[in-house]
């Protein structure tokens, strides 16, 4: 799903006819500067949010699942940490 501006990596997800036989062998963690926007685009494309967003000390992430149950996480930094890192960059 390319970004709206067309910059950044593009990940191609290919459908296969076989049903999953076990747990996913690949799990993508996708970092997005506009995570809410990406999550909304994924939902419009058929993905579902799994539970509430998860937060740890540095990041937040939303677990998403496609209609076949394949999961990925959309990740973003906490706003307060983004401001902290910006302040550090200015001091250097």
Biopython code that builds the backbone (N, CA, C, O; Angstrom):
import numpy as np
from Bio.PDB.StructureBuilder import StructureBuilder

atoms = [
    (1, "UNK", "N", (0.859, -1.159, 0.000)),
    (1, "UNK", "CA", (0.000, 0.000, 0.000)),
    (1, "UNK", "C", (0.909, 1.227, 0.000)),
    (1, "UNK", "O", (1.479, 1.555, 1.041)),
    (2, "UNK", "N", (1.062, 1.909, -1.122)),
    (2, "UNK", "CA", (1.940, 3.077, -1.171)),
    (2, "UNK", "C", (1.359, 4.232, -0.368)),
    (2, "UNK", "O", (0.146, 4.349, -0.194)),
    (3, "UNK", "N", (2.263, 5.084, 0.117)),
    (3, "UNK", "CA", (1.807, 6.258, 0.842)),
    (3, "UNK", "C", (1.131, 7.216, -0.129)),
    (3, "UNK", "O", (1.339, 7.140, -1.340)),
    (4, "UNK", "N", (0.320, 8.117, 0.415)),
    (4, "UNK", "CA", (-0.404, 9.051, -0.444)),
    (4, "UNK", "C", (0.542, 9.928, -1.252)),
    (4, "UNK", "O", (0.248, 10.258, -2.401)),
    (5, "UNK", "N", (1.676, 10.311, -0.663)),
    (5, "UNK", "CA", (2.640, 11.155, -1.363)),
    (5, "UNK", "C", (3.530, 10.376, -2.318)),
    (5, "UNK", "O", (4.269, 10.968, -3.104)),
    (6, "UNK", "N", (3.461, 9.046, -2.252)),
    (6, "UNK", "CA", (4.259, 8.227, -3.153)),
    (6, "UNK", "C", (5.692, 8.033, -2.709)),
    (6, "UNK", "O", (6.462, 7.378, -3.411)),
    (7, "UNK", "N", (6.084, 8.588, -1.551)),
    (7, "UNK", "CA", (7.456, 8.406, -1.094)),
    (7, "UNK", "C", (7.490, 7.317, -0.029)),
    (7, "UNK", "O", (6.467, 7.013, 0.585)),
    (8, "UNK", "N", (8.626, 6.750, 0.185)),
    (8, "UNK", "CA", (8.759, 5.691, 1.174)),
    (8, "UNK", "C", (8.636, 4.327, 0.538)),
    (8, "UNK", "O", (8.370, 4.206, -0.658)),
    (9, "UNK", "N", (8.833, 3.288, 1.357)),
    (9, "UNK", "CA", (8.799, 1.929, 0.809)),
    (9, "UNK", "C", (7.393, 1.505, 0.416)),
    (9, "UNK", "O", (6.395, 1.983, 0.955)),
    (10, "UNK", "N", (7.355, 0.603, -0.527)),
    (10, "UNK", "CA", (6.096, -0.009, -0.947)),
    (10, "UNK", "C", (6.200, -1.486, -0.619)),
    (10, "UNK", "O", (7.188, -2.131, -0.969)),
    (11, "UNK", "N", (5.204, -2.023, 0.042)),
    (11, "UNK", "CA", (5.176, -3.439, 0.373)),
    (11, "UNK", "C", (4.043, -4.077, -0.417)),
    (11, "UNK", "O", (2.894, -3.642, -0.337)),
    (12, "UNK", "N", (4.372, -5.093, -1.168)),
    (12, "UNK", "CA", (3.374, -5.810, -1.950)),
    (12, "UNK", "C", (2.988, -7.060, -1.177)),
    (12, "UNK", "O", (3.840, -7.878, -0.832)),
    (13, "UNK", "N", (1.706, -7.197, -0.912)),
    (13, "UNK", "CA", (1.188, -8.388, -0.251)),
    (13, "UNK", "C", (0.431, -9.193, -1.302)),
    (13, "UNK", "O", (-0.496, -8.689, -1.936)),
    (14, "UNK", "N", (0.829, -10.425, -1.477)),
    (14, "UNK", "CA", (0.285, -11.251, -2.544)),
    (14, "UNK", "C", (-0.672, -12.286, -1.976)),
    (14, "UNK", "O", (-0.363, -12.948, -0.985)),
    (15, "UNK", "N", (-1.838, -12.426, -2.608)),
    (15, "UNK", "CA", (-2.802, -13.455, -2.204)),
    (15, "UNK", "C", (-2.352, -14.808, -2.743)),
    (15, "UNK", "O", (-1.806, -14.914, -3.841)),
    (16, "UNK", "N", (-2.596, -15.825, -1.946)),
    (16, "UNK", "CA", (-2.339, -17.196, -2.380)),
    (16, "UNK", "C", (-3.613, -18.007, -2.160)),
    (16, "UNK", "O", (-4.399, -17.681, -1.271)),
    (17, "UNK", "N", (-3.831, -19.057, -2.950)),
    (17, "UNK", "CA", (-5.083, -19.800, -2.833)),
    (17, "UNK", "C", (-5.180, -20.673, -1.580)),
    (17, "UNK", "O", (-6.284, -21.012, -1.154)),
    (18, "UNK", "N", (-4.043, -21.040, -0.985)),
    (18, "UNK", "CA", (-4.067, -21.939, 0.165)),
    (18, "UNK", "C", (-4.497, -21.209, 1.438)),
    (18, "UNK", "O", (-4.177, -20.036, 1.632)),
    (19, "UNK", "N", (-5.217, -21.911, 2.289)),
    (19, "UNK", "CA", (-5.576, -21.397, 3.612)),
    (19, "UNK", "C", (-4.349, -21.507, 4.516)),
    (19, "UNK", "O", (-3.524, -22.399, 4.315)),
    (20, "UNK", "N", (-4.207, -20.615, 5.514)),
    (20, "UNK", "CA", (-3.088, -20.746, 6.457)),
    (20, "UNK", "C", (-3.161, -22.097, 7.181)),
    (20, "UNK", "O", (-4.234, -22.533, 7.595)),
    (21, "UNK", "N", (-2.008, -22.746, 7.323)),
    (21, "UNK", "CA", (-1.947, -24.040, 7.987)),
    (21, "UNK", "C", (-1.579, -23.911, 9.462)),
    (21, "UNK", "O", (-1.837, -24.822, 10.249)),
    (22, "UNK", "N", (-0.988, -22.804, 9.832)),
    (22, "UNK", "CA", (-0.540, -22.579, 11.212)),
    (22, "UNK", "C", (-0.396, -21.075, 11.420)),
    (22, "UNK", "O", (-0.880, -20.280, 10.614)),
    (23, "UNK", "N", (0.265, -20.696, 12.491)),
    (23, "UNK", "CA", (0.516, -19.284, 12.778)),
    (23, "UNK", "C", (1.321, -18.664, 11.630)),
    (23, "UNK", "O", (2.112, -19.339, 10.972)),
    (24, "UNK", "N", (1.101, -17.366, 11.408)),
    (24, "UNK", "CA", (1.832, -16.661, 10.342)),
    (24, "UNK", "C", (3.335, -16.881, 10.481)),
    (24, "UNK", "O", (3.880, -16.829, 11.583)),
    (25, "UNK", "N", (3.982, -17.123, 9.374)),
    (25, "UNK", "CA", (5.442, -17.243, 9.389)),
    (25, "UNK", "C", (6.092, -15.879, 9.282)),
    (25, "UNK", "O", (7.258, -15.723, 9.644)),
    (26, "UNK", "N", (5.363, -14.890, 8.792)),
    (26, "UNK", "CA", (5.882, -13.530, 8.669)),
    (26, "UNK", "C", (4.902, -12.593, 9.361)),
    (26, "UNK", "O", (3.690, -12.686, 9.169)),
    (27, "UNK", "N", (5.446, -11.694, 10.163)),
    (27, "UNK", "CA", (4.630, -10.689, 10.853)),
    (27, "UNK", "C", (5.298, -9.348, 10.602)),
    (27, "UNK", "O", (6.434, -9.131, 11.021)),
    (28, "UNK", "N", (4.606, -8.454, 9.925)),
    (28, "UNK", "CA", (5.168, -7.150, 9.616)),
    (28, "UNK", "C", (4.870, -6.158, 10.729)),
    (28, "UNK", "O", (3.744, -6.091, 11.220)),
    (29, "UNK", "N", (5.883, -5.382, 11.130)),
    (29, "UNK", "CA", (5.710, -4.212, 11.977)),
    (29, "UNK", "C", (5.967, -3.022, 11.070)),
    (29, "UNK", "O", (7.079, -2.841, 10.572)),
    (30, "UNK", "N", (4.942, -2.213, 10.857)),
    (30, "UNK", "CA", (5.035, -1.089, 9.926)),
    (30, "UNK", "C", (5.063, 0.200, 10.723)),
    (30, "UNK", "O", (4.098, 0.529, 11.413)),
    (31, "UNK", "N", (6.181, 0.942, 10.630)),
    (31, "UNK", "CA", (6.266, 2.241, 11.294)),
    (31, "UNK", "C", (5.655, 3.280, 10.358)),
    (31, "UNK", "O", (5.970, 3.315, 9.169)),
    (32, "UNK", "N", (4.793, 4.112, 10.894)),
    (32, "UNK", "CA", (4.147, 5.141, 10.081)),
    (32, "UNK", "C", (4.147, 6.463, 10.830)),
    (32, "UNK", "O", (3.786, 6.517, 12.005)),
    (33, "UNK", "N", (4.555, 7.536, 10.146)),
    (33, "UNK", "CA", (4.479, 8.854, 10.761)),
    (33, "UNK", "C", (3.026, 9.264, 10.968)),
    (33, "UNK", "O", (2.708, 9.946, 11.942)),
    (34, "UNK", "N", (2.148, 8.856, 10.065)),
    (34, "UNK", "CA", (0.715, 9.119, 10.209)),
    (34, "UNK", "C", (0.019, 7.779, 10.431)),
    (34, "UNK", "O", (-0.719, 7.297, 9.571)),
    (35, "UNK", "N", (0.264, 7.190, 11.592)),
    (35, "UNK", "CA", (-0.303, 5.876, 11.891)),
    (35, "UNK", "C", (-1.828, 5.877, 11.858)),
    (35, "UNK", "O", (-2.409, 4.965, 11.270)),
    (36, "UNK", "N", (-2.511, 6.865, 12.465)),
    (36, "UNK", "CA", (-3.974, 6.848, 12.383)),
    (36, "UNK", "C", (-4.478, 6.884, 10.936)),
    (36, "UNK", "O", (-5.460, 6.219, 10.604)),
    (37, "UNK", "N", (-3.807, 7.660, 10.078)),
    (37, "UNK", "CA", (-4.193, 7.706, 8.663)),
    (37, "UNK", "C", (-3.991, 6.364, 7.980)),
    (37, "UNK", "O", (-4.843, 5.919, 7.211)),
    (38, "UNK", "N", (-2.852, 5.712, 8.263)),
    (38, "UNK", "CA", (-2.586, 4.400, 7.673)),
    (38, "UNK", "C", (-3.595, 3.378, 8.181)),
    (38, "UNK", "O", (-4.106, 2.570, 7.405)),
    (39, "UNK", "N", (-3.884, 3.408, 9.476)),
    (39, "UNK", "CA", (-4.855, 2.473, 10.039)),
    (39, "UNK", "C", (-6.209, 2.661, 9.369)),
    (39, "UNK", "O", (-6.869, 1.679, 9.028)),
    (40, "UNK", "N", (-6.629, 3.901, 9.175)),
    (40, "UNK", "CA", (-7.907, 4.156, 8.500)),
    (40, "UNK", "C", (-7.904, 3.618, 7.076)),
    (40, "UNK", "O", (-8.898, 3.044, 6.631)),
    (41, "UNK", "N", (-6.784, 3.800, 6.346)),
    (41, "UNK", "CA", (-6.703, 3.279, 4.974)),
    (41, "UNK", "C", (-6.752, 1.753, 4.966)),
    (41, "UNK", "O", (-7.369, 1.153, 4.086)),
    (42, "UNK", "N", (-6.100, 1.126, 5.951)),
    (42, "UNK", "CA", (-6.142, -0.336, 6.040)),
    (42, "UNK", "C", (-7.558, -0.829, 6.333)),
    (42, "UNK", "O", (-8.003, -1.820, 5.756)),
    (43, "UNK", "N", (-8.264, -0.140, 7.228)),
    (43, "UNK", "CA", (-9.647, -0.524, 7.541)),
    (43, "UNK", "C", (-10.519, -0.381, 6.293)),
    (43, "UNK", "O", (-11.349, -1.245, 6.012)),
    (44, "UNK", "N", (-10.331, 0.706, 5.547)),
    (44, "UNK", "CA", (-11.097, 0.892, 4.306)),
    (44, "UNK", "C", (-10.801, -0.216, 3.300)),
    (44, "UNK", "O", (-11.653, -0.556, 2.480)),
    (45, "UNK", "N", (-9.589, -0.781, 3.362)),
    (45, "UNK", "CA", (-9.202, -1.858, 2.438)),
    (45, "UNK", "C", (-9.627, -3.237, 2.942)),
    (45, "UNK", "O", (-9.392, -4.237, 2.263)),
    (46, "UNK", "N", (-10.255, -3.305, 4.133)),
    (46, "UNK", "CA", (-10.765, -4.579, 4.621)),
    (46, "UNK", "C", (-10.106, -5.132, 5.870)),
    (46, "UNK", "O", (-10.533, -6.165, 6.386)),
    (47, "UNK", "N", (-9.058, -4.456, 6.371)),
    (47, "UNK", "CA", (-8.413, -4.912, 7.607)),
    (47, "UNK", "C", (-9.275, -4.565, 8.807)),
    (47, "UNK", "O", (-10.143, -3.696, 8.729)),
    (48, "UNK", "N", (-9.029, -5.253, 9.925)),
    (48, "UNK", "CA", (-9.736, -4.986, 11.170)),
    (48, "UNK", "C", (-8.743, -4.696, 12.282)),
    (48, "UNK", "O", (-7.667, -5.291, 12.338)),
    (49, "UNK", "N", (-9.111, -3.780, 13.165)),
    (49, "UNK", "CA", (-8.311, -3.529, 14.368)),
    (49, "UNK", "C", (-8.514, -4.703, 15.327)),
    (49, "UNK", "O", (-9.638, -5.164, 15.527)),
    (50, "UNK", "N", (-7.424, -5.178, 15.913)),
    (50, "UNK", "CA", (-7.496, -6.242, 16.909)),
    (50, "UNK", "C", (-7.246, -5.602, 18.267)),
    (50, "UNK", "O", (-6.134, -5.154, 18.549)),
    (51, "UNK", "N", (-8.258, -5.557, 19.098)),
    (51, "UNK", "CA", (-8.190, -4.963, 20.431)),
    (51, "UNK", "C", (-7.828, -3.480, 20.365)),
    (51, "UNK", "O", (-7.876, -2.871, 19.297)),
    (52, "UNK", "N", (-7.474, -2.914, 21.493)),
    (52, "UNK", "CA", (-7.085, -1.511, 21.595)),
    (52, "UNK", "C", (-5.610, -1.367, 21.267)),
    (52, "UNK", "O", (-4.867, -2.344, 21.359)),
    (53, "UNK", "N", (-5.153, -0.144, 20.878)),
    (53, "UNK", "CA", (-3.719, 0.049, 20.664)),
    (53, "UNK", "C", (-2.923, -0.296, 21.924)),
    (53, "UNK", "O", (-3.399, -0.106, 23.043)),
    (54, "UNK", "N", (-1.717, -0.798, 21.727)),
    (54, "UNK", "CA", (-0.824, -1.184, 22.822)),
    (54, "UNK", "C", (0.230, -0.099, 22.968)),
    (54, "UNK", "O", (0.697, 0.455, 21.973)),
    (55, "UNK", "N", (0.607, 0.208, 24.208)),
    (55, "UNK", "CA", (1.610, 1.233, 24.468)),
    (55, "UNK", "C", (2.683, 0.668, 25.387)),
    (55, "UNK", "O", (2.376, 0.010, 26.381)),
    (56, "UNK", "N", (3.957, 0.930, 25.047)),
    (56, "UNK", "CA", (5.032, 0.631, 25.986)),
    (56, "UNK", "C", (5.795, 1.924, 26.244)),
    (56, "UNK", "O", (5.262, 3.005, 25.993)),
    (57, "UNK", "N", (7.016, 1.843, 26.734)),
    (57, "UNK", "CA", (7.763, 3.045, 27.102)),
    (57, "UNK", "C", (8.051, 3.968, 25.925)),
    (57, "UNK", "O", (8.082, 5.186, 26.100)),
    (58, "UNK", "N", (8.259, 3.428, 24.747)),
    (58, "UNK", "CA", (8.698, 4.241, 23.618)),
    (58, "UNK", "C", (7.712, 4.334, 22.474)),
    (58, "UNK", "O", (7.691, 5.341, 21.765)),
    (59, "UNK", "N", (6.904, 3.328, 22.275)),
    (59, "UNK", "CA", (6.064, 3.285, 21.079)),
    (59, "UNK", "C", (4.631, 2.888, 21.407)),
    (59, "UNK", "O", (4.307, 2.438, 22.505)),
    (60, "UNK", "N", (3.797, 3.079, 20.400)),
    (60, "UNK", "CA", (2.436, 2.547, 20.398)),
    (60, "UNK", "C", (2.297, 1.695, 19.158)),
    (60, "UNK", "O", (2.979, 1.921, 18.159)),
    (61, "UNK", "N", (1.425, 0.725, 19.222)),
    (61, "UNK", "CA", (1.136, -0.037, 18.017)),
    (61, "UNK", "C", (-0.289, -0.544, 18.056)),
    (61, "UNK", "O", (-0.876, -0.775, 19.113)),
    (62, "UNK", "N", (-0.821, -0.706, 16.849)),
    (62, "UNK", "CA", (-2.164, -1.239, 16.666)),
    (62, "UNK", "C", (-2.026, -2.539, 15.906)),
    (62, "UNK", "O", (-1.480, -2.560, 14.803)),
    (63, "UNK", "N", (-2.510, -3.618, 16.479)),
    (63, "UNK", "CA", (-2.497, -4.901, 15.790)),
    (63, "UNK", "C", (-3.671, -4.914, 14.815)),
    (63, "UNK", "O", (-4.802, -4.599, 15.185)),
    (64, "UNK", "N", (-3.390, -5.279, 13.578)),
    (64, "UNK", "CA", (-4.387, -5.316, 12.510)),
    (64, "UNK", "C", (-4.441, -6.730, 11.941)),
    (64, "UNK", "O", (-3.460, -7.471, 12.003)),
    (65, "UNK", "N", (-5.597, -7.098, 11.388)),
    (65, "UNK", "CA", (-5.733, -8.405, 10.741)),
    (65, "UNK", "C", (-6.501, -8.244, 9.438)),
    (65, "UNK", "O", (-7.494, -7.520, 9.375)),
    (66, "UNK", "N", (-6.030, -8.926, 8.403)),
    (66, "UNK", "CA", (-6.760, -8.911, 7.134)),
    (66, "UNK", "C", (-7.909, -9.920, 7.210)),
    (66, "UNK", "O", (-8.020, -10.651, 8.195)),
    (67, "UNK", "N", (-8.761, -9.970, 6.189)),
    (67, "UNK", "CA", (-9.918, -10.880, 6.247)),
    (67, "UNK", "C", (-9.550, -12.355, 6.439)),
    (67, "UNK", "O", (-10.363, -13.125, 6.950)),
    (68, "UNK", "N", (-8.342, -12.759, 6.041)),
    (68, "UNK", "CA", (-7.916, -14.151, 6.221)),
    (68, "UNK", "C", (-7.258, -14.384, 7.577)),
    (68, "UNK", "O", (-6.888, -15.514, 7.895)),
    (69, "UNK", "N", (-7.106, -13.321, 8.388)),
    (69, "UNK", "CA", (-6.526, -13.467, 9.719)),
    (69, "UNK", "C", (-5.035, -13.223, 9.801)),
    (69, "UNK", "O", (-4.453, -13.384, 10.873)),
    (70, "UNK", "N", (-4.388, -12.837, 8.696)),
    (70, "UNK", "CA", (-2.973, -12.491, 8.739)),
    (70, "UNK", "C", (-2.829, -11.185, 9.503)),
    (70, "UNK", "O", (-3.583, -10.240, 9.273)),
    (71, "UNK", "N", (-1.855, -11.129, 10.419)),
    (71, "UNK", "CA", (-1.737, -9.942, 11.259)),
    (71, "UNK", "C", (-0.480, -9.142, 10.961)),
    (71, "UNK", "O", (0.514, -9.667, 10.459)),
    (72, "UNK", "N", (-0.554, -7.861, 11.283)),
    (72, "UNK", "CA", (0.586, -6.960, 11.235)),
    (72, "UNK", "C", (0.364, -5.919, 12.318)),
    (72, "UNK", "O", (-0.735, -5.811, 12.862)),
    (73, "UNK", "N", (1.391, -5.159, 12.631)),
    (73, "UNK", "CA", (1.276, -4.079, 13.601)),
    (73, "UNK", "C", (1.649, -2.768, 12.932)),
    (73, "UNK", "O", (2.672, -2.681, 12.253)),
    (74, "UNK", "N", (0.821, -1.751, 13.122)),
    (74, "UNK", "CA", (1.149, -0.398, 12.690)),
    (74, "UNK", "C", (1.694, 0.298, 13.926)),
    (74, "UNK", "O", (1.021, 0.373, 14.954)),
    (75, "UNK", "N", (2.919, 0.809, 13.821)),
    (75, "UNK", "CA", (3.613, 1.364, 14.978)),
    (75, "UNK", "C", (3.860, 2.857, 14.811)),
    (75, "UNK", "O", (4.043, 3.350, 13.698)),
    (76, "UNK", "N", (3.863, 3.573, 15.943)),
    (76, "UNK", "CA", (4.235, 4.980, 15.944)),
    (76, "UNK", "C", (4.761, 5.342, 17.314)),
    (76, "UNK", "O", (4.455, 4.690, 18.312)),
    (77, "UNK", "N", (5.575, 6.415, 17.343)),
    (77, "UNK", "CA", (6.150, 6.867, 18.600)),
    (77, "UNK", "C", (5.127, 7.660, 19.384)),
    (77, "UNK", "O", (4.210, 8.254, 18.817)),
    (78, "UNK", "N", (5.294, 7.662, 20.687)),
    (78, "UNK", "CA", (4.455, 8.505, 21.526)),
    (78, "UNK", "C", (4.779, 9.962, 21.232)),
    (78, "UNK", "O", (5.938, 10.303, 20.992)),
    (79, "UNK", "N", (3.782, 10.810, 21.249)),
    (79, "UNK", "CA", (3.976, 12.225, 20.939)),
    (79, "UNK", "C", (5.002, 12.868, 21.858)),
    (79, "UNK", "O", (5.847, 13.637, 21.398)),
    (80, "UNK", "N", (4.942, 12.563, 23.160)),
    (80, "UNK", "CA", (5.877, 13.208, 24.084)),
    (80, "UNK", "C", (7.313, 12.816, 23.771)),
    (80, "UNK", "O", (8.214, 13.639, 23.938)),
    (81, "UNK", "N", (7.558, 11.598, 23.327)),
    (81, "UNK", "CA", (8.915, 11.209, 22.959)),
    (81, "UNK", "C", (9.349, 11.882, 21.671)),
    (81, "UNK", "O", (10.521, 12.234, 21.535)),
    (82, "UNK", "N", (8.440, 12.073, 20.717)),
    (82, "UNK", "CA", (8.795, 12.772, 19.487)),
    (82, "UNK", "C", (9.267, 14.179, 19.823)),
    (82, "UNK", "O", (10.268, 14.640, 19.273)),
    (83, "UNK", "N", (8.566, 14.866, 20.713)),
    (83, "UNK", "CA", (8.964, 16.224, 21.102)),
    (83, "UNK", "C", (10.310, 16.198, 21.818)),
    (83, "UNK", "O", (11.141, 17.082, 21.609)),
    (84, "UNK", "N", (10.528, 15.195, 22.658)),
    (84, "UNK", "CA", (11.802, 15.062, 23.366)),
    (84, "UNK", "C", (12.953, 14.895, 22.377)),
    (84, "UNK", "O", (13.984, 15.555, 22.511)),
    (85, "UNK", "N", (12.785, 14.014, 21.380)),
    (85, "UNK", "CA", (13.840, 13.790, 20.399)),
    (85, "UNK", "C", (14.085, 15.034, 19.550)),
    (85, "UNK", "O", (15.229, 15.324, 19.199)),
    (86, "UNK", "N", (13.035, 15.767, 19.219)),
    (86, "UNK", "CA", (13.210, 17.020, 18.463)),
    (86, "UNK", "C", (14.037, 18.013, 19.274)),
    (86, "UNK", "O", (14.921, 18.677, 18.734)),
    (87, "UNK", "N", (13.750, 18.114, 20.564)),
    (87, "UNK", "CA", (14.498, 19.035, 21.426)),
    (87, "UNK", "C", (15.965, 18.634, 21.498)),
    (87, "UNK", "O", (16.840, 19.500, 21.480)),
    (88, "UNK", "N", (16.248, 17.338, 21.579)),
    (88, "UNK", "CA", (17.623, 16.876, 21.590)),
    (88, "UNK", "C", (18.334, 17.229, 20.294)),
    (88, "UNK", "O", (19.499, 17.626, 20.316)),
    (89, "UNK", "N", (17.650, 17.090, 19.171)),
    (89, "UNK", "CA", (18.260, 17.388, 17.858)),
    (89, "UNK", "C", (18.604, 18.866, 17.758)),
    (89, "UNK", "O", (19.624, 19.215, 17.164)),
    (90, "UNK", "N", (17.789, 19.734, 18.317)),
    (90, "UNK", "CA", (18.057, 21.177, 18.265)),
    (90, "UNK", "C", (19.288, 21.514, 19.069)),
    (90, "UNK", "O", (20.048, 22.400, 18.677)),
    (91, "UNK", "N", (19.513, 20.836, 20.187)),
    (91, "UNK", "CA", (20.662, 21.130, 21.049)),
    (91, "UNK", "C", (21.979, 20.709, 20.427)),
    (91, "UNK", "O", (23.023, 21.241, 20.803)),
    (92, "UNK", "N", (21.970, 19.784, 19.500)),
    (92, "UNK", "CA", (23.219, 19.277, 18.906)),
    (92, "UNK", "C", (23.794, 20.209, 17.908)),
    (92, "UNK", "O", (24.840, 19.922, 17.326)),
]
sb = StructureBuilder()
sb.init_structure("model")
sb.init_model(0)
sb.init_chain("A")
sb.init_seg("    ")
for serial, (resi, resn, name, xyz) in enumerate(atoms, 1):
    if name == "N":
        sb.init_residue(resn, " ", resi, " ")
    sb.init_atom(name, np.array(xyz, "f"), 0.0, 1.0, " ", f" {name:<3s}", serial, name[0])
structure = sb.get_structure()
